[in-house]
């Protein structure tokens, strides 16, 4: 084998090895998430496509709120409940006293 043939074989082997090295580097980049590989293209999402946005304000009527009580109304409820519980205690005391 001549010197020129040996050099040509070595250069061919170097090209082959550099191609293999490039393929290995691409595979590493894909596994690290840096390469294009089989990953989804940038900007695209996986899974179901989003549906139409719900029209919450237009479809759902506003809930009715109970009107707030005035101080006078709260006082009336308080007195009514005090009379109610006093009557209950009195009835229970009569029941136990018999």
Buried (B, 14 or more C-beta within 10 A) or exposed (E): EEEEEEEEEEEEEEEEEEEEEEEEEBEEEBEEEEBEEEEEEEEEEEEEEEEEEEEEEEEEEEEEEEEEEEEEEEEEEEEEEEEEEEEEEEEEEEEEEE
